């Protein structure tokens, strides 16, 4: 059995304080940036050149390093792989001045979460992709990720890995099976439930229980969901609001139900097999980390070659076995099944097409609406 290592999705929603600070700098939302974002991209051609030495920034524990060695061996050059993304906004804070000044940031490929990808695509802090250099992506990207609100034709972004946000719970504690978003609000579980601090996740899952598609939600619908969370919190429904740290309480039985990340439960089940994860009947939230080529990158063809390489099914299968999250690549379950049948048959890692159809990406909010949402959520969580 291969050793399964995974990364924690820390700082997925980013730092609220830092978000305010960046907004105050006037970097996003200018008329010039809006006009740039509205400009159609011309036919893109990036010539095939030697790979050379290039840099890929990613989150910790998010790749089987053998993939990097194999890439270097197959294509030449050397990829400097840097695990320096621990928080979306923190990373953005390190490079935003160069991006705004249209200067290279010393990285040729980065992997950032949807809401941050929105910001980079909107402000054209990324290079458009030469689709001719990434035929594997065109052929093998799963259907439900082919288009997202902020990048309708995937002209700038390529999914790296995804994760689902649903309900983790212990049926021995709840006394029944759970199947609905609204089980988070069941008074029978008062004080034994945790919600996530992250506004996108908590408001999104709550909206699904209210019959609202969170991907297309407007700010007033988001605020209505946060108000519902506030009302329940005031009534003592939630033990606390958490990051990934709900996992200890759930494993120990201090809480019975948690708004949870699917990949966490994969790991927790090895310690406590009683735990379950469900994709609620109403649907679940889906977050995706996206490969993007920063504007003015010096090794664009190298980055596109890596994008194409990790969409080879055999390579994607290697990644899936290592990270235990949702692969964006079609047709790899059968490959994984040959060596890791337990992983291949785990719906938390390989959900059915029916489940995938119920996974909802984050909305593409304006900077103003995002701040409004985070302010409202911060009042609920006490952040």
C-alpha positions as CSV (number, residue, x, y, z in Angstrom):
1,X,0.0,0.0,0.0
2,X,1.4,3.4,-1.0
3,X,1.9,6.0,1.7
4,X,-0.9,8.5,1.5
5,X,0.2,12.0,2.2
6,X,-2.0,15.0,1.9
7,X,-1.9,18.7,2.5
8,X,-4.2,20.7,4.7
9,X,-6.3,23.3,2.9
10,X,-5.2,26.1,5.3
11,X,-6.2,29.7,4.6
12,X,-8.5,28.7,1.8
13,X,-10.6,31.7,2.4
14,X,-7.7,34.0,3.1
15,X,-7.0,36.6,5.8
16,X,-9.8,39.1,6.2
17,X,-7.5,41.8,7.5
18,X,-5.1,41.3,4.6
19,X,-8.0,41.4,2.2
20,X,-9.1,44.8,3.5
21,X,-5.5,46.1,3.4
22,X,-5.1,45.0,-0.3
23,X,-8.5,46.6,-1.2
24,X,-7.3,49.8,0.3
25,X,-4.4,49.9,-2.0
26,X,-6.7,50.4,-5.0
27,X,-5.2,47.5,-6.9
28,X,-8.5,45.8,-7.9
29,X,-11.6,47.2,-9.4
30,X,-10.2,50.1,-11.4
31,X,-11.8,51.1,-14.7
32,X,-8.5,50.1,-16.5
33,X,-8.6,46.6,-15.0
34,X,-12.3,46.2,-15.8
35,X,-11.7,47.2,-19.5
36,X,-8.7,44.8,-19.6
37,X,-10.9,42.0,-18.3
38,X,-13.6,42.7,-20.9
39,X,-11.2,42.6,-23.8
40,X,-11.5,39.3,-25.8
41,X,-8.2,37.4,-26.1
42,X,-6.7,37.0,-29.6
43,X,-5.5,33.7,-30.9
44,X,-2.6,32.6,-28.6
45,X,0.6,30.9,-29.8
46,X,3.4,30.1,-27.5
47,X,6.3,28.6,-29.4
48,X,7.8,25.3,-28.4
49,X,11.2,26.1,-26.8
50,X,13.6,24.2,-24.6
51,X,12.1,23.8,-21.1
52,X,15.1,25.1,-19.2
53,X,15.0,25.9,-15.5
54,X,11.6,27.1,-14.4
55,X,9.6,27.6,-11.1
56,X,6.2,26.1,-9.9
57,X,4.7,27.4,-6.7
58,X,2.2,25.2,-5.0
59,X,0.7,24.2,-1.6
60,X,2.6,21.9,0.8
61,X,2.3,18.1,0.3
62,X,0.3,18.5,-2.9
63,X,2.3,16.4,-5.3
64,X,4.1,13.1,-5.5
65,X,7.6,14.3,-6.1
66,X,8.3,11.4,-8.5
67,X,6.0,13.3,-10.9
68,X,8.5,16.2,-10.9
69,X,11.5,13.9,-11.5
70,X,9.7,12.1,-14.3
71,X,8.8,15.4,-15.9
72,X,12.4,16.6,-15.9
73,X,13.6,13.3,-17.3
74,X,11.0,13.3,-20.1
75,X,11.2,17.0,-21.1
76,X,14.6,18.2,-20.0
77,X,15.4,21.2,-17.9
78,X,14.6,21.4,-14.3
79,X,11.5,22.4,-12.4
80,X,12.1,24.3,-9.1
81,X,9.1,23.2,-7.1
82,X,8.4,25.6,-4.2
83,X,5.8,24.8,-1.6
84,X,5.3,28.5,-0.6
85,X,1.5,28.8,-0.8
86,X,0.0,28.4,2.6
87,X,-2.7,31.0,2.3
88,X,-4.2,32.5,-0.8
89,X,-4.3,36.1,0.4
90,X,-0.9,35.8,2.1
91,X,0.7,34.6,-1.2
92,X,-1.1,37.3,-3.1
93,X,0.3,39.9,-0.7
94,X,3.8,38.8,-1.5
95,X,3.4,39.2,-5.3
96,X,0.7,41.8,-5.9
97,X,2.9,44.8,-6.4
98,X,4.9,43.1,-9.1
99,X,1.7,41.9,-10.8
100,X,0.2,45.4,-10.7
101,X,3.4,46.8,-12.1
102,X,3.3,44.2,-14.9
103,X,6.6,42.7,-13.7
104,X,7.4,39.0,-13.5
105,X,7.0,37.5,-10.0
106,X,9.7,34.8,-10.4
107,X,7.3,32.0,-10.9
108,X,6.0,30.4,-14.0
109,X,3.1,28.4,-12.6
110,X,1.0,28.8,-9.5
111,X,-2.0,26.9,-8.1
112,X,-4.6,29.1,-6.3
113,X,-8.1,28.6,-5.2
114,X,-11.2,29.7,-7.2
115,X,-11.9,32.9,-5.3
116,X,-8.3,34.1,-5.8
117,X,-8.2,32.9,-9.4
118,X,-11.2,35.2,-9.9
119,X,-9.0,38.1,-8.8
120,X,-6.1,37.2,-11.0
121,X,-8.2,36.5,-14.1
122,X,-10.2,39.7,-13.6
123,X,-7.1,41.8,-13.4
124,X,-5.3,39.9,-16.1
125,X,-2.5,39.0,-13.8
126,X,-2.3,35.7,-15.8
127,X,-1.1,34.8,-19.3
128,X,-3.8,33.4,-21.7
129,X,-3.2,29.8,-22.6
130,X,-2.2,28.4,-25.9
131,X,-4.7,25.5,-26.2
132,X,-2.5,23.9,-28.8
133,X,0.1,23.2,-26.1
134,X,-2.4,21.6,-23.7
135,X,-4.4,19.0,-25.8
136,X,-4.6,16.6,-22.8
137,X,-6.5,19.3,-20.9
138,X,-9.0,19.8,-23.7
139,X,-9.5,16.0,-24.0
140,X,-9.5,14.9,-20.4
141,X,-10.9,17.7,-18.2
142,X,-14.0,16.5,-16.4
143,X,-17.2,17.9,-17.8
144,X,-18.3,19.8,-14.6
145,X,-15.1,21.8,-14.5
146,X,-14.9,22.8,-18.2
147,X,-16.5,26.1,-17.5
148,X,-16.5,28.3,-14.4
149,X,-18.1,31.7,-14.0
150,X,-14.8,33.6,-14.0
151,X,-13.2,31.7,-16.9
152,X,-16.0,30.5,-19.2
153,X,-13.7,28.8,-21.7
154,X,-10.8,28.0,-19.4
155,X,-8.6,30.5,-21.3
156,X,-6.5,31.3,-18.3
157,X,-6.9,28.5,-15.7
158,X,-6.5,24.7,-15.6
159,X,-7.8,22.8,-12.5
160,X,-5.1,21.1,-10.4
161,X,-7.2,19.3,-7.8
162,X,-10.6,19.8,-6.2
163,X,-12.2,19.2,-2.9
164,X,-15.8,19.0,-1.7
165,X,-17.4,20.6,1.4
166,X,-20.1,18.5,2.9
167,X,-21.1,16.9,6.2
168,X,-18.8,14.8,8.3
169,X,-20.6,13.0,11.1
170,X,-20.7,10.0,13.5
171,X,-24.0,8.1,13.1
172,X,-23.4,6.4,16.5
173,X,-23.6,9.9,18.0
174,X,-26.4,11.3,15.9
175,X,-28.6,8.2,16.2
176,X,-29.6,8.4,12.6
177,X,-28.2,8.7,9.1
178,X,-27.9,12.3,7.8
179,X,-28.6,13.3,4.2
180,X,-29.5,17.0,4.2
181,X,-27.7,20.4,4.6
182,X,-30.3,21.3,7.1
183,X,-29.1,18.5,9.5
184,X,-26.5,21.1,10.5
185,X,-29.4,23.1,12.0
186,X,-31.2,20.2,13.7
187,X,-31.8,21.3,17.3
188,X,-31.3,17.7,18.3
189,X,-27.6,18.2,17.7
190,X,-27.4,21.6,19.5
191,X,-23.9,22.3,20.8
192,X,-22.5,19.3,18.9
193,X,-22.1,20.9,15.5
194,X,-19.2,22.9,14.0
195,X,-19.3,25.2,11.0
196,X,-16.4,26.5,9.0
197,X,-15.1,30.1,9.5
198,X,-14.8,30.3,5.7
199,X,-17.6,32.4,4.4
200,X,-17.7,30.9,0.9
201,X,-18.1,27.4,2.4
202,X,-20.6,28.1,5.2
203,X,-22.8,30.5,3.3
204,X,-22.7,28.3,0.2
205,X,-23.8,25.1,1.9
206,X,-26.5,27.0,3.8
207,X,-27.8,28.5,0.6
208,X,-28.2,25.0,-0.9
209,X,-30.4,24.2,2.1
210,X,-32.4,27.3,1.2
211,X,-32.9,26.2,-2.4
212,X,-30.4,28.8,-3.8
213,X,-27.6,27.9,-6.3
214,X,-24.5,29.4,-4.6
215,X,-22.5,29.6,-7.8
216,X,-25.0,32.1,-9.2
217,X,-25.9,33.7,-5.8
218,X,-26.1,37.5,-5.4
219,X,-24.9,39.3,-2.3
220,X,-28.3,39.6,-0.7
221,X,-28.8,35.8,-1.0
222,X,-25.4,35.3,0.6
223,X,-26.2,37.7,3.4
224,X,-29.5,35.9,4.0
225,X,-27.7,32.6,4.5
226,X,-25.2,34.2,6.9
227,X,-28.1,35.6,8.8
228,X,-29.5,32.1,9.1
229,X,-26.1,31.0,10.5
230,X,-26.2,33.9,12.9
231,X,-29.6,33.0,14.2
232,X,-28.5,29.4,14.8
233,X,-25.3,30.5,16.5
234,X,-27.2,32.7,18.8
235,X,-29.4,29.8,19.8
236,X,-26.3,27.7,20.7
237,X,-26.5,25.3,17.7
238,X,-22.8,25.5,17.0
239,X,-20.0,24.5,19.4
240,X,-17.7,26.7,17.4
241,X,-16.5,27.9,14.0
242,X,-13.4,26.2,12.8
243,X,-10.7,25.8,10.2
244,X,-9.5,22.3,9.7
245,X,-9.3,21.9,13.5
246,X,-12.8,20.4,13.7
247,X,-11.1,17.1,12.9
248,X,-9.9,16.4,16.4
249,X,-13.2,17.1,18.0
250,X,-15.0,14.9,15.4
251,X,-12.7,12.0,15.8
252,X,-12.9,12.2,19.6
253,X,-16.7,12.5,19.6
254,X,-16.8,16.0,21.2
255,X,-18.9,17.0,18.2
256,X,-21.3,14.8,16.2
257,X,-21.6,16.8,13.0
258,X,-19.2,19.1,11.2
259,X,-19.2,21.1,8.0
260,X,-16.1,19.3,6.7
261,X,-13.7,18.9,3.8
262,X,-14.0,15.5,2.1
263,X,-10.2,14.9,2.1
264,X,-10.1,15.3,5.9
265,X,-12.6,12.6,6.4
266,X,-10.7,10.2,4.2
267,X,-7.8,10.5,6.7
268,X,-9.9,10.5,9.8
269,X,-11.7,7.3,8.9
270,X,-8.4,5.5,9.2
271,X,-8.4,6.4,12.9
272,X,-12.2,6.3,13.5
273,X,-14.0,4.1,11.0
274,X,-17.4,5.1,12.5
275,X,-17.1,8.5,10.8
276,X,-19.0,9.2,7.6
277,X,-19.0,12.0,5.0
278,X,-22.0,12.8,2.9
279,X,-22.7,14.9,-0.1
280,X,-26.1,16.3,1.0
281,X,-29.1,15.7,-1.2
282,X,-29.3,19.4,-1.9
283,X,-25.7,19.4,-3.2
284,X,-22.3,20.4,-1.8
285,X,-19.7,23.1,-2.3
286,X,-16.7,22.4,-4.6
287,X,-13.4,24.3,-4.4
288,X,-10.7,23.9,-7.0
289,X,-7.1,24.9,-6.9
290,X,-6.2,26.2,-10.4
291,X,-2.9,26.2,-12.3
292,X,-2.3,29.7,-13.7
293,X,0.7,31.2,-15.5
294,X,1.5,34.6,-13.9
295,X,1.6,37.6,-16.3
296,X,5.1,38.2,-17.7
297,X,6.2,34.7,-16.8
298,X,9.5,33.8,-18.4
299,X,8.9,30.1,-19.1
300,X,5.3,29.9,-20.4
301,X,5.9,26.9,-22.6
302,X,7.4,25.0,-19.7
303,X,4.3,25.7,-17.6
304,X,1.9,24.7,-20.4
305,X,3.9,21.5,-20.8
306,X,3.5,20.7,-17.1
307,X,-0.2,21.4,-17.4
308,X,-0.5,19.0,-20.3
309,X,1.7,16.4,-18.5
310,X,-0.4,16.2,-15.4
311,X,-3.5,15.6,-17.5
312,X,-2.0,12.4,-18.9
313,X,-4.3,9.8,-17.1
314,X,-1.4,7.7,-15.7
315,X,0.2,10.9,-14.2
316,X,-3.1,12.1,-12.9
317,X,-3.7,8.7,-11.3
318,X,-0.3,9.0,-9.5
319,X,-1.4,12.4,-8.1
320,X,-4.8,11.1,-7.0
321,X,-3.3,8.3,-5.0
322,X,-1.0,10.7,-3.3
323,X,-3.3,13.6,-2.4
324,X,-6.6,11.9,-1.9
325,X,-8.7,14.7,-3.4
326,X,-10.9,14.9,-6.4
327,X,-8.9,14.7,-9.7
328,X,-10.1,16.9,-12.6
329,X,-8.9,14.3,-15.1
330,X,-11.3,11.8,-16.8
331,X,-10.8,8.1,-16.9
332,X,-8.3,7.6,-14.1
333,X,-10.4,5.5,-11.7
334,X,-9.7,2.4,-13.7
335,X,-6.0,3.0,-13.6
336,X,-6.0,3.6,-9.8
337,X,-8.1,0.5,-9.3
338,X,-5.3,-1.7,-10.6
339,X,-3.0,-0.8,-7.6
340,X,-5.2,0.9,-5.1
341,X,-8.8,-0.5,-5.2
342,X,-9.7,1.1,-1.9
343,X,-9.0,4.6,-3.2
344,X,-10.6,3.9,-6.6
345,X,-13.9,2.9,-4.9
346,X,-13.9,5.7,-2.3
347,X,-16.7,8.2,-3.4
348,X,-14.9,10.9,-1.4
349,X,-12.0,10.6,-3.9
350,X,-13.9,9.3,-7.0
351,X,-17.5,10.6,-6.7
352,X,-20.0,9.3,-9.2
353,X,-21.1,11.4,-12.2
354,X,-24.4,11.9,-10.3
355,X,-22.6,13.3,-7.3
356,X,-20.3,15.5,-9.4
357,X,-23.3,17.1,-11.0
358,X,-24.4,18.2,-7.5
359,X,-21.1,19.9,-6.7
360,X,-21.3,23.7,-6.9
361,X,-18.2,26.0,-7.5
362,X,-17.8,29.3,-5.5
363,X,-19.5,32.4,-6.9
364,X,-17.4,34.9,-8.8
365,X,-17.9,37.9,-6.5
366,X,-16.8,41.4,-7.0
367,X,-14.2,42.7,-4.5
368,X,-16.9,44.8,-2.9
369,X,-19.3,42.0,-2.5
370,X,-16.6,39.7,-1.2
371,X,-15.6,42.2,1.5
372,X,-19.3,42.6,2.4
373,X,-19.7,38.8,2.8
374,X,-16.5,38.4,4.8
375,X,-17.5,41.3,7.1
376,X,-20.8,39.7,7.8
377,X,-19.3,36.3,8.4
378,X,-16.6,37.8,10.7
379,X,-19.4,39.2,12.9
380,X,-20.9,35.8,13.3
381,X,-17.6,34.0,14.0
382,X,-16.1,36.7,16.1
383,X,-13.0,36.8,13.9
